[in-house]
Amino acid sequence: MKKVDYLGLSGFPYGLAAVEKQKLIARGLVNAGVNVTVICNRWGSFNSDQLKRKGNFSGVNYIYTTPFLSKPANFFVRRITLFIGWWGEILNILFRRQDAFLVSSEDFFQVMTYSLVAKIKRKKIFLTYVEEVSELFAGSAFNRFKVFLFNKYTWKIIDGALPISEYLIKKVREKNPSLPLMKLPALADFNLFREVGNKKEKYFLFCGAAQYLEVIQFIIDSFDLVEDQEYSLYLVSGGSANEIENVNNAIELSSKRSKIKRFGFLSYNELTAKYINATGLLIPLRNNIRDIARFPHKIGEYCASRVPIISTNVGEMNFYFSHKESALMAQQFNPVDFARQMQFVIDNSQLAEKIGKQSRLIGENHFDYILMGKKVCSFIGF
């Protein structure tokens, strides 16, 4: 059996979108007959009593090389913990047997280190590419230097890339035209979203971190413009205390604040139930480089729910969906246009149901983790 070490991202198996995608990629490879081990060199976003340092989750092996699985309170303990975790990981992968490395990281020095280990062991290394790095890191000169190195040299020290979007594919090809590429979009486990009959309730739903205040404010502004007064807006948005306070303040300023409800942490079963029972699922994308380059993880789950997706005509949406056939897409990032799409779903319930079913078919063909796991397995060369 072929073995893959999955590196570069900590938090497995409990985390936000990045960890969820990592989990689905790993499970897809396991389903294709590959032995996958996720190696984490730092703590995750969970309490240490939730997980052991080494084990198996949904068929995927995992190892934490850090002595603590939750973030230490003391600054010096955190520094020592990171040092131990980093070197523990390097020694681990040096002396483990594996056939290939799969990496999720936007840090050039991290990718370079993994690449050096891969070259020493004469193994191939593949990198998932999900964000425009220059849009993620700003501020210090050191961060800008890391972005420069990542963009210039990363594509020359790896054996293949798995970009999430056409924008990122084009960017990689400009740097290294001969590098093997495979597009790896948003993923979902469609078996978790079985049809449960018509239980639609009168609410629209957005799921996204509270840090995306601009997007949340846009959704609230759009909802305020929806003519129908019977529908509610559900925001599944967690984050820091300050970020949540900002969201709550935005809700309080809404003319429909009594119809807006924010949810914090929901179990996955609770979240999928919220998806499935919604009237429409919201994912507005801005016409900027970051949103053009990325492809939100939630789109795969939205497709699986058989509920019409309401988005904007930006980036990857154009490559998979058609307006009023498999999604509703505002032509501009404009509250008036977006509210018009929400109202369309309310006024055309039968057509909206057909649109939701069509999005499910598109998801099954393009975003199913089992199907994509087989393709990744073939791409790696197994």
C-alpha positions as CSV (number, residue, x, y, z in Angstrom):
1,M,0.0,0.0,0.0
2,K,1.3,3.4,-1.0
3,K,1.9,5.9,1.8
4,V,1.5,9.7,1.9
5,D,2.5,12.1,4.6
6,Y,0.2,15.2,4.6
7,L,2.2,18.2,6.0
8,G,2.0,21.9,6.6
9,L,-1.4,22.4,8.3
10,S,-2.1,21.9,12.0
11,G,-5.5,21.4,13.6
12,F,-6.5,18.0,12.2
13,P,-9.3,16.9,12.5
14,Y,-11.1,19.7,14.2
15,G,-10.8,23.1,12.4
16,L,-12.2,25.6,10.0
17,A,-12.4,25.3,6.2
18,A,-8.7,24.6,5.6
19,V,-8.7,21.6,7.9
20,E,-12.1,20.4,6.6
21,K,-10.6,20.4,3.1
22,Q,-7.5,18.6,4.3
23,K,-9.6,16.0,6.0
24,L,-11.6,15.4,2.8
25,I,-8.5,15.2,0.6
26,A,-7.0,12.7,3.0
27,R,-10.2,10.6,3.2
28,G,-10.5,10.6,-0.5
29,L,-6.9,9.2,-0.8
30,V,-7.7,6.6,1.8
31,N,-10.8,5.6,-0.1
32,A,-8.5,5.2,-3.2
33,G,-6.4,2.7,-1.2
34,V,-3.6,5.0,0.1
35,N,-2.3,5.1,3.6
36,V,-2.4,8.7,4.7
37,T,-0.8,10.2,7.8
38,V,-1.4,13.9,8.7
39,I,1.5,15.3,10.7
40,C,0.9,18.4,12.8
41,N,3.8,20.4,14.3
42,R,1.8,22.8,16.4
43,W,-1.4,22.9,18.5
44,G,-4.9,23.0,17.1
45,S,-8.0,24.9,18.0
46,F,-9.3,22.4,20.5
47,N,-8.8,21.2,24.1
48,S,-6.2,18.6,24.7
49,D,-8.7,16.2,26.2
50,Q,-10.5,15.9,22.9
51,L,-7.7,14.1,21.1
52,K,-4.6,12.0,21.6
53,R,-1.2,12.9,20.2
54,K,-1.4,10.0,17.8
55,G,-4.3,8.1,16.4
56,N,-6.8,7.5,13.5
57,F,-9.8,9.6,12.5
58,S,-12.2,8.4,9.8
59,G,-9.5,6.2,8.4
60,V,-6.8,8.9,8.4
61,N,-3.8,8.5,10.6
62,Y,-2.5,11.5,12.4
63,I,0.5,12.5,14.6
64,Y,1.1,15.6,16.7
65,T,4.8,16.3,17.2
66,T,4.1,19.1,19.6
67,P,4.1,18.3,23.4
68,F,0.8,20.3,23.8
69,L,-2.4,19.9,21.7
70,S,-3.9,23.2,23.0
71,K,-2.2,26.6,23.0
72,P,-0.1,27.2,26.1
73,A,-0.8,30.3,28.0
74,N,2.8,31.2,28.7
75,F,4.7,33.0,25.8
76,F,8.0,31.2,26.5
77,V,6.3,27.8,26.7
78,R,4.7,28.5,23.4
79,R,8.1,29.3,21.8
80,I,9.6,26.2,23.2
81,T,6.6,24.1,22.1
82,L,6.8,25.4,18.5
83,F,10.6,24.6,18.4
84,I,10.0,21.1,19.7
85,G,7.1,20.5,17.3
86,W,9.0,21.8,14.3
87,W,12.0,19.6,14.8
88,G,9.9,16.7,15.9
89,E,8.1,16.8,12.6
90,I,11.3,17.0,10.6
91,L,12.9,14.1,12.4
92,N,9.6,12.2,12.1
93,I,9.3,12.5,8.3
94,L,13.1,11.9,7.8
95,F,12.8,8.5,9.4
96,R,9.3,7.4,8.4
97,R,8.6,5.5,5.3
98,Q,6.5,7.3,2.8
99,D,6.1,7.3,-1.0
100,A,5.1,11.0,-1.4
101,F,4.5,14.2,0.5
102,L,1.4,16.3,0.2
103,V,1.7,19.8,1.6
104,S,-0.8,22.6,2.4
105,S,1.1,25.8,3.2
106,E,1.6,29.4,2.0
107,D,4.9,29.7,4.0
108,F,7.9,29.5,1.6
109,F,10.4,28.5,4.3
110,Q,8.1,25.7,5.4
111,V,7.6,24.5,1.8
112,M,11.4,24.7,1.1
113,T,12.2,22.6,4.2
114,Y,9.7,19.9,3.2
115,S,11.1,20.0,-0.3
116,L,14.7,19.5,1.0
117,V,13.5,16.5,3.0
118,A,11.8,15.1,-0.1
119,K,14.9,15.6,-2.2
120,I,17.0,13.8,0.4
121,K,14.6,10.9,0.5
122,R,14.1,11.0,-3.3
123,K,10.3,11.3,-2.9
124,K,7.9,13.6,-4.8
125,I,6.3,16.5,-3.1
126,F,2.9,18.1,-4.1
127,L,1.4,21.4,-2.9
128,T,-2.2,22.4,-2.6
129,Y,-2.7,26.0,-3.7
130,V,-5.9,27.7,-2.4
131,E,-5.2,31.4,-2.0
132,E,-3.4,34.3,-3.6
133,V,-0.5,34.5,-1.1
134,S,0.1,38.2,-1.7
135,E,-3.4,38.9,-0.5
136,L,-2.8,37.0,2.7
137,F,0.4,38.5,4.0
138,A,0.9,42.2,4.4
139,G,2.6,44.6,6.7
140,S,6.1,43.8,7.6
141,A,9.0,43.8,5.2
142,F,9.8,40.2,6.2
143,N,6.2,39.1,5.2
144,R,6.6,40.8,1.9
145,F,9.9,39.0,1.4
146,K,8.3,35.7,2.1
147,V,5.6,36.4,-0.4
148,F,8.2,37.3,-3.0
149,L,10.1,34.0,-2.4
150,F,6.9,32.0,-2.5
151,N,5.8,33.4,-5.8
152,K,9.2,33.2,-7.4
153,Y,10.7,29.9,-6.3
154,T,8.0,27.6,-4.9
155,W,7.0,26.3,-8.3
156,K,10.6,25.3,-9.1
157,I,11.2,23.2,-5.9
158,I,8.0,20.9,-6.0
159,D,6.9,18.1,-8.3
160,G,3.3,19.1,-8.8
161,A,0.6,21.6,-7.7
162,L,-3.1,21.3,-7.0
163,P,-4.5,24.8,-7.5
164,I,-8.1,25.5,-6.6
165,S,-8.9,28.0,-9.4
166,E,-8.2,28.9,-13.0
167,Y,-6.6,32.2,-11.7
168,L,-4.1,30.3,-9.7
169,I,-3.4,27.7,-12.5
170,K,-2.6,30.6,-14.8
171,K,-0.3,32.1,-12.2
172,V,1.7,28.8,-11.7
173,R,2.0,28.3,-15.4
174,E,3.6,31.7,-15.7
175,K,6.3,30.7,-13.3
176,N,6.8,27.1,-14.4
177,P,5.0,26.1,-17.6
178,S,6.2,22.5,-17.3
179,L,5.1,21.8,-13.7
180,P,2.3,19.1,-13.5
181,L,-1.0,20.7,-12.4
182,M,-4.4,19.3,-11.3
183,K,-7.3,21.6,-10.4
184,L,-8.6,20.6,-7.0
185,P,-11.8,22.6,-6.2
186,A,-14.0,22.8,-3.1
187,L,-14.9,19.3,-1.8
188,A,-17.8,17.8,0.1
189,D,-19.0,14.5,1.5
190,F,-22.2,14.1,-0.3
191,N,-23.2,11.1,1.7
192,L,-23.7,13.4,4.7
193,F,-26.4,15.4,2.8
194,R,-29.1,12.8,2.1
195,E,-32.4,14.0,0.8
196,V,-34.8,14.3,3.8
197,G,-38.0,15.5,2.1
198,N,-39.4,19.0,1.9
199,K,-38.8,20.7,5.3
200,K,-37.9,24.1,3.9
201,E,-38.2,27.0,6.3
202,K,-38.3,30.7,5.6
203,Y,-34.8,31.8,6.1
204,F,-31.6,32.5,4.1
205,L,-28.3,31.3,5.6
206,F,-24.7,32.4,5.4
207,C,-21.9,30.4,6.9
208,G,-18.6,32.2,7.3
209,A,-16.2,33.4,10.0
210,A,-17.1,36.7,11.8
211,Q,-13.8,38.1,10.6
212,Y,-15.4,38.6,7.1
213,L,-17.3,41.6,8.4
214,E,-17.4,43.3,5.0
215,V,-19.2,40.3,3.5
216,I,-21.5,40.0,6.5
217,Q,-22.4,43.7,6.3
218,F,-23.1,43.3,2.6
219,I,-25.5,40.3,3.3
220,I,-27.3,42.3,6.0
221,D,-27.7,45.3,3.7
222,S,-29.0,43.0,1.0
223,F,-31.4,41.3,3.3
224,D,-32.8,44.7,4.4
225,L,-33.7,45.3,0.8
226,V,-35.7,42.1,0.3
227,E,-39.3,43.0,0.0
228,D,-40.8,40.0,1.7
229,Q,-41.0,40.5,5.5
230,E,-41.7,36.9,6.5
231,Y,-38.2,35.6,5.8
232,S,-35.3,35.5,8.3
233,L,-31.5,35.6,7.9
234,Y,-29.3,33.1,9.8
235,L,-25.6,33.9,10.2
236,V,-23.4,31.0,11.3
237,S,-20.4,33.1,12.2
238,G,-17.9,32.4,15.0
239,G,-14.7,34.2,15.8
240,S,-13.0,36.3,18.5
241,A,-15.0,38.3,21.0
242,N,-14.2,41.5,19.2
243,E,-15.2,40.0,15.8
244,I,-18.5,38.7,17.1
245,E,-19.2,42.1,18.8
246,N,-18.7,43.7,15.4
247,V,-21.2,41.3,13.8
248,N,-23.7,41.9,16.6
249,N,-23.4,45.6,16.1
250,A,-24.1,45.3,12.4
251,I,-27.2,43.3,13.2
252,E,-28.4,45.9,15.6
253,L,-28.2,48.6,13.0
254,S,-30.3,46.6,10.5
255,S,-33.9,47.6,9.8
256,K,-34.7,43.9,10.1
257,R,-32.7,43.1,13.2
258,S,-35.6,41.1,14.7
259,K,-35.4,38.8,11.7
260,I,-31.6,38.1,11.9
261,K,-30.1,35.5,14.1
262,R,-26.4,34.7,14.6
263,F,-25.3,31.2,15.5
264,G,-21.9,30.4,17.0
265,F,-20.5,26.9,17.1
266,L,-22.8,24.2,15.6
267,S,-22.1,20.5,15.4
268,Y,-21.7,19.3,11.8
269,N,-25.1,17.6,12.0
270,E,-26.7,20.8,13.2
271,L,-25.0,22.7,10.5
272,T,-26.1,20.4,7.7
273,A,-29.6,20.5,9.0
274,K,-29.5,24.3,8.8
275,Y,-28.3,24.0,5.2
276,I,-30.9,21.5,4.1
277,N,-33.8,23.4,5.5
278,A,-32.9,26.8,4.2
279,T,-34.6,28.7,1.4
280,G,-31.3,29.9,0.0
281,L,-27.7,29.7,0.8
282,L,-25.6,32.9,0.5
283,I,-22.0,33.2,-0.6
284,P,-21.3,36.6,-2.1
285,L,-17.9,36.9,-3.7
286,R,-16.2,40.3,-4.1
287,N,-14.7,41.4,-7.4
288,N,-11.1,41.4,-6.0
289,I,-8.1,39.3,-6.5
290,R,-8.5,37.3,-3.3
291,D,-12.1,36.2,-4.1
292,I,-11.3,35.6,-7.8
293,A,-8.4,33.4,-6.8
294,R,-10.1,31.3,-4.2
295,F,-13.1,28.9,-4.1
296,P,-14.9,28.8,-0.8
297,H,-15.1,25.4,0.9
298,K,-18.8,26.0,1.7
299,I,-19.8,25.9,-2.0
300,G,-19.3,22.2,-2.0
301,E,-21.5,21.8,1.1
302,Y,-24.0,24.2,-0.3
303,C,-24.3,22.1,-3.5
304,A,-24.7,18.9,-1.4
305,S,-27.7,20.5,0.4
306,R,-29.9,20.8,-2.8
307,V,-30.7,24.3,-1.8
308,P,-30.2,27.2,-4.4
309,I,-26.9,29.0,-4.0
310,I,-27.0,32.8,-4.2
311,S,-23.7,34.3,-5.1
312,T,-22.1,36.8,-7.5
313,N,-20.7,36.4,-11.0
314,V,-17.1,36.3,-9.9
315,G,-14.2,33.9,-10.3
316,E,-14.8,30.2,-10.1
317,M,-18.6,30.5,-10.1
318,N,-18.5,31.1,-13.8
319,F,-16.6,27.8,-14.5
320,Y,-19.2,25.6,-12.8
321,F,-22.6,27.3,-12.5
322,S,-25.1,29.0,-14.8
323,H,-27.4,31.8,-13.7
324,K,-31.0,30.7,-13.0
325,E,-30.0,27.1,-14.0
326,S,-27.7,25.9,-11.2
327,A,-27.3,29.0,-9.1
328,L,-28.5,32.6,-8.7
329,M,-25.7,35.0,-9.4
330,A,-25.8,38.8,-9.0
331,Q,-23.8,40.5,-11.8
332,Q,-22.2,42.9,-9.4
333,F,-21.2,43.0,-5.7
334,N,-24.2,45.2,-5.1
335,P,-26.8,44.9,-2.3
336,V,-29.7,45.8,-4.7
337,D,-28.7,43.2,-7.2
338,F,-28.0,40.6,-4.5
339,A,-31.4,41.3,-2.8
340,R,-33.0,40.8,-6.2
341,Q,-31.7,37.2,-6.4
342,M,-33.0,36.5,-2.9
343,Q,-36.4,37.8,-3.8
344,F,-36.4,35.7,-7.0
345,V,-36.0,32.6,-4.8
346,I,-38.9,33.6,-2.7
347,D,-41.1,34.4,-5.7
348,N,-40.2,31.3,-7.7
349,S,-40.1,28.4,-5.3
350,Q,-40.5,25.6,-7.8
351,L,-37.8,26.9,-10.1
352,A,-35.6,27.5,-7.0
353,E,-36.0,23.9,-6.1
354,K,-34.9,22.8,-9.6
355,I,-31.9,25.1,-9.4
356,G,-30.9,23.5,-6.0
357,K,-31.2,20.0,-7.5
358,Q,-29.1,21.0,-10.4
359,S,-26.4,22.4,-8.1
360,R,-26.3,19.1,-6.4
361,L,-25.6,17.3,-9.7
362,I,-22.8,19.7,-10.5
363,G,-21.4,19.1,-7.0
364,E,-21.5,15.3,-7.4
365,N,-19.6,15.6,-10.7
366,H,-17.0,18.1,-9.6
367,F,-16.7,18.3,-5.8
368,D,-17.3,14.8,-4.5
369,Y,-14.3,13.9,-2.3
370,I,-14.3,10.3,-3.3
371,L,-14.2,11.1,-7.0
372,M,-11.5,13.7,-6.5
373,G,-9.5,11.4,-4.2
374,K,-9.1,8.9,-7.1
375,K,-8.0,11.8,-9.4
376,V,-5.4,13.0,-6.8
377,C,-4.1,9.5,-6.4
378,S,-3.6,9.2,-10.2
379,F,-2.0,12.7,-10.3
380,I,0.5,11.7,-7.6
381,G,1.4,8.7,-9.7
382,F,0.1,5.8,-7.7
